[in-house]
Amino acid sequence: MVSGKDTLAFNTEPFIKIRKDLHQIPELGFQEVKTQRYLLNYIEELPNKDWLEWKTWRTGILVRLGGSSPTRTIGYRTDIDGLPIEEETALPFISEHPGMMHACGHDLHMSIALGVLTYFSGHQPKDNLLFVFQPAEEGPGGAKPMLESEEFKSWKPDRMVALHIAPELPVGTVGTKTGFLFANTSELFIDLKGKGGHAAYPHQANDMVIAASYLVTQLQTIVSRNVSPLDSAVVTIGKIAGGTKQNIIAENARIEGTIRTLTIDSMHLVKERIEGMVKGIESSFDCELSIDYGANYCQVFNSEAETSAFIDFVKELDYVKFFESEKAMTGEDFGYFLEEIPGFMFWLGVGSEHGLHSSKLNPNEDAIDCAIRLLIDYVKGA
Ligand SMILES: CC(=O)N[C@@H](CCC[C@H](N)C(=O)O)C(=O)O
């Protein structure tokens, strides 16, 4: 058994305060200017600059720690963006940015990364470490362009690790699995254009509120009637907007959603069916529709050897309990890192009554200490 509490006299308290600070300044993808500045201010103050170097990439940051006798580079990725959600917690450190919130735990992900980085900036690791502060995970997707950048390629690691908070798991627990962890995803935006008019003259207009309503209903049949019952997919419409006033027939409407599938073939099937339905709505309502698939993420597929070794390692710890995870229809552009580099993502229990993307998400900050110790011990033993 390995006891992080016994073996590590490392104070993780400062990272609670850092999490609170970061929680107050959520920013959307590729707009993480204050967040990047906050992180850089911290990184610039770290000791031992002789084995520490960093560079920025757009609104992200790459920090490299040179090892004492390196044979490889271990990469650890945190996402840094927030969501367009009006926070509804009553926390004293509530978001200062109206309409934006760290409702997916990226504030915790960042503070954990800084904790591990701080430890190893004072205790030179054997292998090189790369800390990846990646923008725009929630969209439009920062992982793919970052992977393709010269900044990343010149420091490309041999292994990649990331975590994601899990509100439904208690603090002190960690879950993952080998192979498929998260789904293939595609955003979905459909714009409808018809003919507006006076509410009292419907025969002279093409009402896009009605057309959008039919389309939303039809889309629900894709999973129930087109995807094999032995496969799985999700088509969620999270937003619908249309019209201007209660007594004006709507000329425009917009539907926004997301598609999740277990395979790329099912993603193609779902998109084909959406395109068929869109054509049907155009002819039955005499209007014009356009589809934009926005950001598409590949599945998160944990490599066998690295994930199994991590699971064995976690099972030996006396301060963390391991859970075998189920597949999830969550999306994560970390999947792009794992397409090129072996590694894994794992869930970190944060015991919140409210889930991911909820305006009331309130993770238990004790999970920060647990994750920092776990990752330090993992790197030391890897
Ligand atoms: C962990 C998590 O919640 N990730 C997001 C990723 C969003 C991808 C993209 N914007 C989409 O909606 O398809 C998720 O919603 O699963």
Ligand as a Chemical Component Dictionary entry (heavy atoms), coordinates in Angstrom:
data_LIG
# 
_chem_comp.id                   LIG 
_chem_comp.type                 NON-POLYMER 
_chem_comp.pdbx_formal_charge   0 
_chem_comp.three_letter_code    LIG 
# 
loop_
_chem_comp_atom.comp_id 
_chem_comp_atom.atom_id 
_chem_comp_atom.alt_atom_id 
_chem_comp_atom.type_symbol 
_chem_comp_atom.charge 
_chem_comp_atom.model_Cartn_x 
_chem_comp_atom.model_Cartn_y 
_chem_comp_atom.model_Cartn_z 
_chem_comp_atom.pdbx_ordinal 
LIG C1 C1 C 0 -16.738 16.591 -20.359 1  
LIG C2 C2 C 0 -17.759 17.358 -21.140 2  
LIG O1 O1 O 0 -18.800 17.673 -20.608 3  
LIG N1 N1 N 0 -17.454 17.665 -22.401 4  
LIG C3 C3 C 0 -18.340 18.332 -23.288 5  
LIG C4 C4 C 0 -17.667 18.517 -24.611 6  
LIG C5 C5 C 0 -18.502 19.326 -25.574 7  
LIG C6 C6 C 0 -18.187 19.065 -27.005 8  
LIG C7 C7 C 0 -18.997 19.905 -27.969 9  
LIG N2 N2 N 0 -19.133 21.276 -27.604 10 
LIG C8 C8 C 0 -20.379 19.284 -28.166 11 
LIG O2 O2 O 0 -21.353 19.752 -27.566 12 
LIG O3 O3 O 0 -20.505 18.330 -28.942 13 
LIG C9 C9 C 0 -19.628 17.537 -23.438 14 
LIG O4 O4 O 0 -20.681 18.156 -23.679 15 
LIG O5 O5 O 0 -19.626 16.293 -23.358 16 
# 
loop_
_chem_comp_bond.comp_id 
_chem_comp_bond.atom_id_1 
_chem_comp_bond.atom_id_2 
_chem_comp_bond.value_order 
_chem_comp_bond.pdbx_ordinal 
LIG C1 C2 SING 1  
LIG C2 O1 DOUB 2  
LIG C2 N1 SING 3  
LIG N1 C3 SING 4  
LIG C3 C4 SING 5  
LIG C3 C9 SING 6  
LIG C4 C5 SING 7  
LIG C5 C6 SING 8  
LIG C6 C7 SING 9  
LIG C7 N2 SING 10 
LIG C7 C8 SING 11 
LIG C8 O2 DOUB 12 
LIG C8 O3 SING 13 
LIG C9 O4 DOUB 14 
LIG C9 O5 SING 15 
# 
